[in-house]
Amino acid sequence: MVDAHRTFVIVGAGLAGAKAAETLRSEGFTGRVILIGDERDHPYERPPLSKGFLTGKEERESVFVHEPSWYAASDIELHLGQPAVHLDREAKKVVLGDGTVVHYDKLLLATGAEPRRLDIPGTGLAGVHHLRRLAHAERLRHVLAGLGRDNGHLLIAGAGWIGLEVAAAARGYGAEVTVVEPEATALHAVLGPEIGRLFGDLHADHGVRFHFGARLTEIIGQDGMVLAARTDDGEEHPAHAVLAAIGAAPRTALAETSGLALVDREHGGGIAVDAALRTSDPDIHAVGDVAAAHHPVLGTRLRVEHWANALNGGPAAARAMLGHDIAYDRVPYFFSDQYDVGLEYSGYAPPGGYDQVLIRGDAGKREFIAFWLSEGRVLAGMNVNVWDVTEHIQALIRSKAPVDREALADPSVPLASLIPAEGA
């Protein structure tokens, strides 16, 4: 009955916020649950925006976390289409863009991230795109289909996951694609040069052109339309549309102006939270792309921008808000689909943090598992067109135990046999 007089507010109506609201109700919370989002759409999942929905294989309705009627049925109060613009921690209130004041007993910040912008001439042209929101994906899907019909050319700035997934989607529509990337390989910062090169080859085999070691300096247009783009090595690339896929920045404005502890950009940025996803204010938690959490297993602070973190972190934060003893220790996980290649990645192996990349299987056939090792211990693993191994890869990471490298590289040796027994 005490709960009935309490109000829990969630700022950020994405997957993490929606799953947190769902969990509050499933855990028996009877007070008010208010979910605030600056988009007019109901909470949706982001992976389809660069995968199934963008390629045309999935329809718009498939991306939503819940049916719209679920929120009223679950007594979740929605404030959509209005950003939260001010947080007053002393008065325990959030002010929305239209002046609405929402009071809270507990607050969850799930404000996510926003795409980084190109700071070069020409970014105001109509043919320059970003991909973060459903509206972006709807627009880009239409653009890619048009480029395919007209033999048009898409230029992508950035060979990270979003850039490569959009490249694959664009080739599926028949568009010409050029990717400009300042590093020496695709996915260089995420996977390192050894595995990143394999993904560059995958896309090159499907007709994608790469321009490595260069940055965009100008987008050239006429009458509002994109015509070409220049790079800092003097090259000019034809383009009818440009996608800026140069990363995302955590949306920390509310936290910053209210004085919550933050992590500096050099270390990934975000709102600093402990293993219970609690900020420097005991009545405020943060989760998802915006939260830089201390990871109990990995022993470092991480800000993870992946679907699984929102899916699992939202419920964990909700339980922490309810006073449960929470240590959010999920091994980071993400997945990607590009052409006929599917992959899953588990763990954390930052550049300079590992001393060996070990391949198990046939990289040439794109059927393998890559392991990132440090002193014989598995930091991360990525299975490419090899399935039902994620649980074993994550167990190896959690064990922190040295593995037999020869056995790890041998596909005939079951991965399960390499996992140390508990307490061993």
Secondary structure, DSSP 8 states (H G I E B T S, - for coil): -GGGG-EEEEE--SHHHHHHHHHHHHTT--SEEEEEESSSS--B-SHHHHTHHHHTSS-GGGGBSS-HHHHHHTTEEEEES--EEEEETTTTEEEETTS-EEE-SEEEE---EEE----STTTTSTTEE--SSHHHHHHHHHHHHHHHHTT-EEEEE--SHHHHHHHHHHHHHT-EEEEEESSSSTTHHHHHHHHHHHHHHHHHHTT-EEEES--EEEEEEETTEEEEEEETTS-EEE-SEEEE-S-EEE--HHHHHHT--B--GGGT-SEEE-TT-B-SSTTEEE-GGGEEEEETTTTEEEE--SHHHHHHHHHHHHHHHTT---------EEEEEETTEEEEEEE---TTS-SEEEEEEETTTTEEEEEEEETTEEEEEEEES--S-HHHHHHHHHH--B--HHHHT-TTS-GGGGS--TT-
